[in-house]
Amino acid sequence: MATQAQLVSYVLWRLRARASGQAPMTEDSDDVAALVAPKLADLAARQIIYIGDPDDIPDAALEWIGRLVEQAVVSAFGGQEDGQGMLYAEAMLRRQQPSEQTTTARADYF
């Protein structure tokens, strides 16, 4: 499982706001961290993926959530939004949700 700090670090690395192995600027980290909870709430509200604790992000979801958070701040870092990339990231997160076909039935015996 990944933490919010790891997610923020990943996003800043993707934005090239920090070099690998170097600490990001505090205000950049704060700006990205401020968007994590709202982005997770949005993903849950739209039934894409539910993550109740930003410090308990499944490793398989880290990249895709990171890409979505990145898109929320990319213009502030001089980049352009990638609508297709956002749709792809959301699709990848949807695939991680258990479906009725993949869940196992539990029988209760009395």
For each residue, the residues with C-beta under 8 A, 3 or more apart:
1: 56 57 58 59
2: 6 7 57 58 59 62
3: 6 7 54 55 56 57
4: 7 8 33 36 54 55 57
5: 8 9 55
6: 2 3 9 10 57 62
7: 2 3 4 10 11 36 54 57 62 65 66 69
8: 4 5 11 12 24 29 32 33 36
9: 5 6 12 13 18 24
10: 6 7 13 14 62 63 66
11: 7 8 14 15 32 66 69 70 73
12: 8 9 15 17 18 24 28 29 32
13: 9 10 16 17 18 20
14: 10 11 66 67 70
15: 11 12 70 73 74 77 79
16: 13 77
17: 12 13 24 25 28 77
18: 9 12 13 22 23 24 25 28
19: 22
20: 13
21:
22: 18 19
23: 18
24: 8 9 12 17 18 28 29
25: 17 18 28 29
26: 29 30
27: 30 31
28: 12 17 18 24 25 31 32
29: 8 12 24 25 26 32 33
30: 26 27 33 34
31: 27 28 34 35 73 76
32: 8 11 12 28 29 35 36 69 73
33: 4 8 29 30 36
34: 30 31 37 38
35: 31 32 38 39 69 72 73
36: 4 7 8 32 33 39 40 54 69
37: 34 40 41 54
38: 34 35 41 42
39: 35 36 42 43 65 68 69 72
40: 36 37 43 44 51 54 65
41: 37 38 44 45
42: 38 39 45 46
43: 39 40 46 48 49 50 51 65 68 90 93
44: 40 41 47 48 49 50 51
45: 41 42
46: 42 43
47: 44 50 97
48: 43 44 90 93 94 97
49: 43 44 61 65 93 94 96 97
50: 43 44 47 97
51: 40 43 44 54 56 57 58 61 65
52: 56
53: 56
54: 3 4 7 36 37 40 51 57
55: 3 4 5
56: 1 3 51 52 53
57: 1 2 3 4 6 7 51 54 61 62 65
58: 1 2 51 61 62 96
59: 1 2 62
60: 63 96
61: 49 51 57 58 64 65 93 96
62: 2 6 7 10 57 58 59 65 66
63: 10 60 66 67
64: 61 67 68 89 90 92 93
65: 7 39 40 43 49 51 57 61 62 68 69 89 93
66: 7 10 11 14 62 63 69 70
67: 14 63 64 70 71 85 86 89
68: 39 43 64 65 71 72 86 89 90
69: 7 11 32 35 36 39 65 66 72 73
70: 11 14 15 66 67 73 74
71: 67 68 74 81 82 85 86
72: 35 39 68 69
73: 11 15 31 32 35 69 70 76 77
74: 15 70 71 77 79 80 81 82
75: 78 79 80 81
76: 31 73
77: 15 16 17 73 74
78: 75
79: 15 74 75
80: 74 75
81: 71 74 75 86
82: 71 74 85 86
83: 86 87
84: 87 88
85: 67 71 82 88 89
86: 67 68 71 81 82 83 89 90
87: 83 84 90 91
88: 84 85 91 92
89: 64 65 67 68 85 86 92 93
90: 43 48 64 68 86 87 93 94
91: 87 88 94 95
92: 64 88 89 95 96
93: 43 48 49 61 64 65 89 90 96 97
94: 48 49 90 91 97
95: 91 92
96: 49 58 60 61 92 93
97: 47 48 49 50 93 94
98: 102 103
99: 102 103
100: 103
101:
102: 98 99
103: 98 99 100
104:
105:
106:
107:
108:
109:
110:
